[in-house]
Amino acid sequence: MSILANKDTRAVIIGGVAGVNAAKRMAQFDYLINRPLTVQAFVYPPEAGQQKEIFRGGELKNVTVYNSLAPALNEHPEINTALIYLGASRATQAAIEALESPNIQLVSMITEGVPEKDAKRLKKLAQKHGKMLNGPSSIGVMSAGECRLGVIGGEYRNLKLCNLYRPGSFGVLTKSGGLSNEAMWLCAQNGDGITSAVAIGGDAYPGTDFVTYLEMFENDSDTKAVVLVGEVGGNLEEEAAEWLAAEPRRIKLIAAIGGTCQEVLPQGMKFGHAGAKEGKKGAGSARSKMNALREAGAYVPDTFGGLSKAIKQVYEELLASGAIKPESEIDEALLPELPPSVQEVMKQGEVIVEPLIRTTISDDRGEEPRYAGYAASELCSKGYGIEDVVGLLWGKKLPTREESEIIKRIIMISADHGPAVSGAYGSILAACAGIDMPQAVSAGMTMIGPRFGGAVTNAGKYFKMGVKDYPNDIPGFLAWMKKNVGPVPGIGHRVKSLRNPDQRVKYLVSYVQNETSLHTPILNYALEVEKITTAKKDNLILNVDGTMGCILMDLGFPEHSLNGFFVLARTIGMIGHWIDQNNQNARLIRLYDYLINYAVKPERPVPDKK
Ligand code: Q5B
């Protein structure tokens, strides 16, 4: 048997990350003792609707996160326990809700820093509804072989070493979470282990006092003795002494009290717990608590060091009296091992896992991202710019200063070309339809293709081919293109022409040719092509896509990376258009009839279906 938590305990955890971590630890215990998952649901509004992955051994369970407690309890009527893993500002309200839920019989709060007035209020509410309130500031409850609530007991291996996979004969009551683990360990080493261990929490007003738990242990026939670890401050230990002395008790009480050091240390010594704040001498002091417990008949060692001996003595007395039978040894090797993670097994070199993907450009496994080996912050501190990051991530090499200047200009010059072009117009339409930024920008992005913005790659590719296959034969190149490809990528513009030259192109060509030492065979070739195409029609100029493609190819960027420059640059423009439309609270766009040629059949009757 046990107190508070047993095999029928099913819990909801109210809280975020810390709660999920606790659920994972609880599932490890569930696996050790082969019981169903204790945690059935989470309540955490920011992550409502998600499912948290909890491993019970090697078995993966999905536990749903609910927006509030009511739907969680509706869907899981088996839940009878709530664990509160929220910060102090929200924990009280959550505990009230849990205490007022009919199915919930036990609320355990890990939350520290709950205001004393709230703690008192919660205690009263629990008493009113006949519920148990463990905590605040409690690490949880452990019932050996039955149930673990919270992270009490520590790591998986500790659970085994403390014999928590099967019940013993000792109850454990502590204020401190850490000392509950210590006491459980001492009971396993010097006795036959525990029935239940309860950390009541170190606050001045715990939801449930030592006496109430002692009463529960007294009524649990499997518990033969209780180890109580108290501390300076408050009077819960004195109450325990009174309870023990009041009438003959079935259980034996072993008590250790922390804080005797206050007798010798200077005043003002701080103890960790909010409740451990009074009594140097006299009432509330460690010494007066020890005396009271001793007088009441408890086994009280002078120091903590004596606790092992006291437990051993009581255990031997219980054995001698026949109250308990010697525990038959369990072969630890028969207890299940926690399945190791893939990472652990890989580290030991016992398994080979084929990588799913391969990367050659960046690595995030250190303290910060490294682009082709260079730490991002070091690039910044040494004066590199976004164009250098592009060079590293797209071309895997750090551009020279001259190359960076060219890349920078390419991005600047193609960042936007007004609202009328397909991409910007797509984003504007979406923005006006109330679409969020990422989707509106991708609406514009989908316009980038062979006619608009997406001719950079093919321009670079085919002009490079021309240099190689038709070095002195541009008509031959154009004939080949007409036959095999169609319009030459990078040539032609909707509004720009010889009479209305594209200044972006003029500038880029002039900058690269006159202000840098870049060798530009591909750009030169494209300019020769332009002479022939513009002779045919004056809008068949080398356009911005073509110019970018040739220069980037001359810079040595991989062919398939080239459209990326237009995508990158134009993203800046599309985001700008989305922001602009939103700033103006722009309305939904609907085309006017006069902008549409309705080349449709006149209205006519629908024939009967044959
Ligand atoms: N013809 C760009 O066409 C456009 C020809 C050609 C030989 C060609 C067209 C084209 C190749 C793709 C390209 C990038 C669709 C353009 C950009 C960014 C932008 C945009 C902005 C910005 C324009 C009329 C006659 C026909 C065609 C012939 C056309 N192109 N011949 N090679 N390349 N170019 N795209 O004006 O005899 O009458 O049948 O596909 O490089 O997107 O600002 O707007 O920054 O946002 O609609 O600059 O050139 O002409 O297609 O009706 O053709 O010219 O064969 O001859 P248009 P079309 P014919 S830069």
Boltz pocket constraint, residues with backbone or C-beta under 6 A from the ligand:
constraints:
  - pocket:
      binder: B
      contacts: [[A, 416], [A, 417], [A, 421], [A, 449], [A, 450], [A, 451], [A, 452], [A, 453], [A, 454], [A, 455], [A, 486], [A, 487], [A, 488], [A, 489], [A, 490], [A, 491], [A, 492], [A, 493], [A, 494], [A, 495], [A, 533], [A, 537], [A, 539], [A, 540], [A, 543], [A, 544], [A, 545], [A, 546]]
      max_distance: 6.0
